Amino acid sequence: MGGSVSCCISPGESPKLHRREVELEECPVTTTEDVSEDTGTYLQHISDRELPDELAQETNPSDNPRASTLFLNKSQTDVREKRKSNYMNHHMSPGVLTKKYSSCSTIFLDDSTVSQPNLKSTIKCVSLAIYYHIKNRDSNRSVDIFDEKKHPLTREKVPDDYSVVDPEHKLIYRFIRTLFSSAQLTAECAIVTLVYLERLLTYAEMDICPCNWKQIVLGAILLASKVWDDQAVWNVDYCQILKDMTVEDMNEMERHFLELLQFNINVPASVYAKYYFDLRSLADDNNLNFPLEPLSNKRAQKLEAISRLCEDKYKDLNKAAMRKSVSMDNLVGIKNTHAVLS
């Protein structure tokens, strides 16, 4: 298929191979021994110059669950400063406790789990991660398709300082919340949105900055809603939310987004879980508490039923494992008996 040479065709019959042989005869081959160190004409092999795909994926947090997320690294400088200031403030005056704690009479439980995250808290964390991406960016590398002035979302005039002034956390949160509430998207979709956003920044070697953050976030949400949700939102539905954008603009942005992602839209469960727990860590570092609800009798009975169900499943698994080990021991014993008798 394509430009590959079939094993049924002799090399001499291929015009491409024949032309290649002529080119090799005309161009003398220079070995590394003939080139002096001072000339500097030694050309590295392509395998030495290019980063292997496996090694590149190891350093990419959106592909490898062991790599640290970009947004958590970006936030560390601000978090250290906040901790220092909080320590100084609490050292001077203790203040009022805002977090709920369990007691002997009341138990508070976090309603957010990795399989069912809290929507409002997750959107707040994702918008905060994007805020740190913009604030602590390394440079202003961008692509024209995401430039707000070249491809505006509304007909309103784009301010002259649109590429200089960093957006506040509240502005990013309102933008994402409007899209999620209008399109009725889930909290899991918000986490996948952040995965796609960081994958885009890594693959395309670009930065999210004041001039492109709206288009990048919109493209990531658009793609995540189609991949994650069972009932995907169409591009024309987003045009109903952003009334000044056309379907053609949405399609073009989506196409460029997929091309820059190299059509890699796979999100493993381990990567999803890592982003969820790193968002929880980001929330703790920035005093964004997930909602705590007191444990009611109904919910306590439900948790007890779930724990019993899990307990029975583990017992069945252990019994099956014990049967397998016993059968293997019996098999080995029978073989040893046959060996002694023979």
C-alpha positions as CSV (number, residue, x, y, z in Angstrom):
1,M,0.0,0.0,0.0
2,G,1.1,3.6,-0.6
3,G,4.8,4.1,-1.1
4,S,5.9,0.7,0.4
5,V,7.7,-1.8,-1.8
6,S,6.0,-5.2,-2.0
7,C,8.1,-8.3,-1.3
8,C,6.8,-9.8,-4.6
9,I,8.5,-7.2,-6.7
10,S,12.2,-7.3,-7.3
11,P,14.2,-4.2,-6.4
12,G,15.4,-3.7,-9.9
13,E,11.9,-3.2,-11.3
14,S,11.1,-0.3,-9.1
15,P,11.9,3.1,-10.8
16,K,12.2,4.8,-7.4
17,L,14.9,2.3,-6.2
18,H,16.7,2.6,-9.5
19,R,16.7,6.4,-9.3
20,R,17.9,6.1,-5.7
21,E,20.8,3.9,-6.7
22,V,21.9,6.5,-9.3
23,E,21.8,9.3,-6.7
24,L,23.9,7.2,-4.3
25,E,26.5,6.6,-6.9
26,E,26.7,10.2,-7.8
27,C,27.0,11.4,-4.2
28,P,30.1,10.1,-2.5
29,V,29.6,8.8,1.1
30,T,31.7,10.5,3.7
31,T,32.4,8.5,6.9
32,T,32.8,10.0,10.3
33,E,36.5,8.9,10.3
34,D,37.2,11.1,7.2
35,V,35.7,14.2,8.8
36,S,37.9,16.1,11.2
37,E,36.5,17.4,14.4
38,D,37.2,21.0,13.4
39,T,35.1,21.0,10.2
40,G,31.9,20.3,12.1
41,T,30.2,18.7,9.0
42,Y,29.3,15.5,10.8
43,L,25.5,14.9,10.4
44,Q,23.8,13.0,13.2
45,H,21.6,10.0,12.5
46,I,17.9,10.8,12.5
47,S,17.4,8.4,15.4
48,D,19.8,10.5,17.4
49,R,18.1,13.8,16.5
50,E,14.5,12.8,17.0
51,L,12.9,12.0,20.4
52,P,11.4,8.5,20.3
53,D,7.6,8.4,20.6
54,E,7.7,6.3,23.8
55,L,10.1,8.7,25.5
56,A,8.1,11.7,24.4
57,Q,4.9,10.2,25.9
58,E,6.7,9.5,29.2
59,T,7.2,13.3,29.7
60,N,3.7,14.2,28.5
61,P,1.2,14.3,31.4
62,S,-1.9,13.9,29.1
63,D,-0.6,10.5,27.9
64,N,1.4,9.2,30.8
65,P,-0.2,8.8,34.3
66,R,3.2,9.0,36.0
67,A,4.1,12.4,34.6
68,S,3.1,15.4,36.7
69,T,0.4,17.7,35.3
70,L,1.4,21.0,33.9
71,F,-1.1,23.1,35.8
72,L,0.1,21.8,39.1
73,N,3.6,22.7,38.3
74,K,2.6,26.1,37.1
75,S,0.7,26.8,40.4
76,Q,3.6,25.9,42.8
77,T,5.2,29.4,42.9
78,D,1.9,31.1,43.8
79,V,1.0,28.3,46.3
80,R,4.3,28.7,48.1
81,E,3.7,32.5,48.4
82,K,0.1,31.9,49.7
83,R,1.3,29.4,52.3
84,K,3.9,31.9,53.5
85,S,1.4,34.7,53.8
86,N,-1.2,32.4,55.4
87,Y,1.4,31.3,57.9
88,M,2.3,34.9,58.8
89,N,-1.4,35.9,59.1
90,H,-2.4,32.9,61.2
91,H,0.7,33.4,63.4
92,M,-0.5,37.0,64.1
93,S,-4.2,36.2,64.4
94,P,-5.8,32.7,64.2
95,G,-9.0,33.9,62.4
96,V,-12.2,32.0,61.8
97,L,-12.3,28.4,60.6
98,T,-14.2,28.0,57.3
99,K,-13.8,24.3,56.8
100,K,-16.3,21.8,58.3
101,Y,-14.9,19.0,60.5
102,S,-16.5,15.8,61.7
103,S,-17.4,15.3,65.4
104,C,-18.8,12.5,67.5
105,S,-22.3,13.4,66.7
106,T,-22.0,14.5,63.0
107,I,-19.9,13.1,60.2
108,F,-19.3,15.2,57.1
109,L,-18.7,13.5,53.8
110,D,-17.4,14.9,50.5
111,D,-20.0,14.4,47.8
112,S,-17.4,14.5,45.0
113,T,-15.8,11.2,43.8
114,V,-13.6,10.4,40.8
115,S,-16.5,8.7,39.0
116,Q,-19.0,11.5,39.9
117,P,-17.2,14.8,40.6
118,N,-19.1,17.8,41.8
119,L,-19.9,20.0,38.8
120,K,-19.5,23.4,40.3
121,S,-16.3,22.6,42.2
122,T,-14.7,20.9,39.2
123,I,-15.4,23.8,36.9
124,K,-13.9,26.2,39.5
125,C,-10.7,24.0,39.7
126,V,-10.4,23.7,35.9
127,S,-10.8,27.4,35.5
128,L,-8.2,28.0,38.2
129,A,-5.8,25.6,36.4
130,I,-6.2,27.5,33.2
131,Y,-5.7,30.8,35.1
132,Y,-2.3,29.5,36.3
133,H,-1.4,28.4,32.8
134,I,-2.0,31.9,31.5
135,K,-0.4,33.7,34.5
136,N,2.8,31.6,34.6
137,R,3.3,31.0,30.9
138,D,6.8,30.7,29.5
139,S,6.1,32.8,26.4
140,N,3.4,33.9,24.0
141,R,3.6,31.2,21.3
142,S,0.2,30.8,19.5
143,V,-1.5,29.7,16.4
144,D,-3.6,32.1,14.2
145,I,-6.7,30.0,14.3
146,F,-7.0,30.6,18.0
147,D,-6.3,34.3,17.9
148,E,-9.3,36.2,19.2
149,K,-8.8,39.2,17.0
150,K,-8.5,37.2,13.8
151,H,-11.3,34.9,14.8
152,P,-13.5,36.7,17.3
153,L,-16.2,34.9,19.2
154,T,-18.5,38.0,19.3
155,R,-19.1,41.0,17.1
156,E,-18.0,43.3,19.9
157,K,-14.8,45.2,19.3
158,V,-11.8,43.4,20.7
159,P,-9.8,45.7,23.1
160,D,-6.4,46.9,22.0
161,D,-4.8,45.3,25.0
162,Y,-6.5,41.9,24.5
163,S,-3.1,40.2,24.1
164,V,-1.5,41.8,27.2
165,V,-4.0,41.8,30.1
166,D,-4.3,38.4,31.8
167,P,-7.9,37.3,32.5
168,E,-9.0,36.9,36.1
169,H,-10.0,33.6,37.5
170,K,-13.7,34.7,37.8
171,L,-13.8,35.7,34.1
172,I,-12.5,32.2,33.0
173,Y,-14.9,30.5,35.4
174,R,-17.9,32.5,34.0
175,F,-16.9,31.6,30.5
176,I,-16.7,27.9,31.1
177,R,-19.7,27.8,33.4
178,T,-21.9,29.5,30.7
179,L,-20.9,26.9,28.1
180,F,-21.4,24.0,30.5
181,S,-24.8,25.1,31.8
182,S,-26.1,26.0,28.3
183,A,-24.9,22.7,26.8
184,Q,-25.7,20.7,29.9
185,L,-22.3,19.1,30.1
186,T,-21.0,16.9,33.0
187,A,-18.2,17.4,35.4
188,E,-16.2,14.5,33.8
189,C,-16.3,16.5,30.6
190,A,-14.5,19.4,32.4
191,I,-11.7,17.1,33.4
192,V,-11.3,15.7,29.9
193,T,-11.3,19.3,28.6
194,L,-8.2,20.1,30.7
195,V,-6.5,16.9,29.5
196,Y,-7.1,18.0,25.8
197,L,-5.9,21.5,26.6
198,E,-2.6,20.4,28.1
199,R,-2.2,17.8,25.3
200,L,-2.6,20.6,22.8
201,L,0.0,22.8,24.5
202,T,2.5,19.9,24.6
203,Y,1.9,18.6,21.0
204,A,1.7,22.0,19.3
205,E,4.5,23.5,21.5
206,M,2.4,26.6,22.2
207,D,1.2,28.6,25.2
208,I,-2.3,29.6,26.3
209,C,-2.2,33.4,26.7
210,P,-4.7,36.3,26.8
211,C,-5.1,36.4,23.0
212,N,-6.1,32.8,22.5
213,W,-7.5,31.3,25.8
214,K,-11.1,31.6,24.8
215,Q,-10.7,29.8,21.5
216,I,-8.5,27.1,23.0
217,V,-11.0,26.4,25.9
218,L,-13.9,26.4,23.5
219,G,-12.2,23.9,21.2
220,A,-11.2,21.6,24.1
221,I,-14.8,21.7,25.5
222,L,-16.2,21.1,22.0
223,L,-14.0,18.0,21.5
224,A,-14.5,16.7,25.1
225,S,-18.3,16.9,24.9
226,K,-18.3,14.8,21.7
227,V,-15.8,12.2,22.9
228,W,-17.1,11.8,26.5
229,D,-20.8,12.4,26.6
230,D,-23.2,9.8,25.1
231,Q,-25.4,12.5,23.7
232,A,-22.9,14.8,22.1
233,V,-23.6,18.5,21.5
234,W,-23.4,19.5,17.8
235,N,-21.5,22.4,16.6
236,V,-24.7,24.2,15.6
237,D,-25.8,24.0,19.2
238,Y,-22.7,25.9,20.3
239,C,-23.6,28.5,17.7
240,Q,-26.8,29.0,19.6
241,I,-24.8,29.8,22.7
242,L,-22.2,32.0,20.9
243,K,-24.6,33.6,18.5
244,D,-22.0,35.5,16.5
245,M,-20.1,32.4,15.5
246,T,-21.0,30.4,12.4
247,V,-20.9,26.7,12.0
248,E,-18.1,27.0,9.5
249,D,-16.0,28.8,12.1
250,M,-16.7,26.0,14.6
251,N,-15.8,23.3,12.1
252,E,-12.6,25.0,11.1
253,M,-11.5,25.4,14.7
254,E,-12.4,21.8,15.5
255,R,-10.4,20.5,12.5
256,H,-7.3,22.5,13.4
257,F,-7.6,21.4,17.0
258,L,-7.7,17.7,16.0
259,E,-4.8,18.2,13.6
260,L,-2.7,19.8,16.3
261,L,-3.6,16.9,18.7
262,Q,-2.5,14.5,15.9
263,F,-6.0,13.0,16.3
264,N,-5.1,11.6,19.6
265,I,-8.3,11.9,21.6
266,N,-7.8,8.8,23.8
267,V,-7.9,9.5,27.6
268,P,-6.9,6.5,29.7
269,A,-8.7,6.0,33.0
270,S,-5.4,6.4,34.8
271,V,-4.7,9.8,33.2
272,Y,-8.3,10.9,34.0
273,A,-7.9,9.8,37.7
274,K,-4.5,11.6,37.9
275,Y,-6.0,14.9,36.7
276,Y,-9.0,14.5,39.1
277,F,-6.8,14.1,42.1
278,D,-4.4,16.8,41.0
279,L,-7.4,19.2,40.7
280,R,-8.3,18.2,44.3
281,S,-4.7,19.1,45.3
282,L,-5.0,22.4,43.5
283,A,-8.3,23.1,45.3
284,D,-6.7,22.4,48.7
285,D,-3.7,24.6,48.0
286,N,-6.0,27.5,47.0
287,N,-8.7,27.0,49.8
288,L,-11.3,25.9,47.3
289,N,-13.3,23.5,49.5
290,F,-15.4,20.8,47.9
291,P,-19.0,20.8,49.5
292,L,-19.3,18.7,52.6
293,E,-22.7,17.2,53.6
294,P,-23.6,15.6,56.9
295,L,-24.1,11.9,56.8
296,S,-27.8,11.0,57.0
297,N,-29.4,7.7,58.0
298,K,-30.4,7.0,54.4
299,R,-27.0,7.6,53.0
300,A,-25.3,5.6,55.8
301,Q,-27.5,2.6,54.9
302,K,-26.6,3.0,51.3
303,L,-22.9,3.1,52.1
304,E,-23.3,0.0,54.2
305,A,-25.0,-1.9,51.5
306,I,-22.3,-0.9,49.0
307,S,-19.6,-2.0,51.4
308,R,-21.3,-5.4,51.9
309,L,-21.6,-5.8,48.1
310,C,-17.9,-5.1,47.6
311,E,-17.1,-7.4,50.5
312,D,-19.0,-10.3,48.9
313,K,-17.3,-9.7,45.6
314,Y,-13.8,-9.8,47.2
315,K,-14.8,-13.0,49.0
316,D,-15.8,-14.6,45.7
317,L,-12.6,-13.5,44.1
318,N,-10.5,-14.9,46.9
319,K,-12.4,-18.2,46.7
320,A,-11.8,-18.5,43.0
321,A,-8.1,-17.7,43.5
322,M,-7.8,-20.3,46.2
323,R,-9.4,-22.9,43.9
324,K,-6.9,-22.1,41.2
325,S,-4.0,-22.4,43.6
326,V,-5.3,-25.7,45.0
327,S,-5.8,-27.2,41.5
328,M,-2.3,-26.1,40.5
329,D,-0.8,-27.7,43.7
330,N,-2.7,-30.9,42.9
331,L,-1.5,-30.9,39.4
332,V,2.1,-30.4,40.5
333,G,1.7,-33.2,43.1
334,I,0.3,-35.6,40.5
335,K,3.2,-34.9,38.1
336,N,5.8,-35.5,40.9
337,T,4.0,-38.8,41.8
338,H,4.2,-39.9,38.1
339,A,7.9,-39.0,38.0
340,V,8.7,-41.1,41.2
341,L,6.7,-44.1,39.9
342,S,8.4,-44.0,36.5
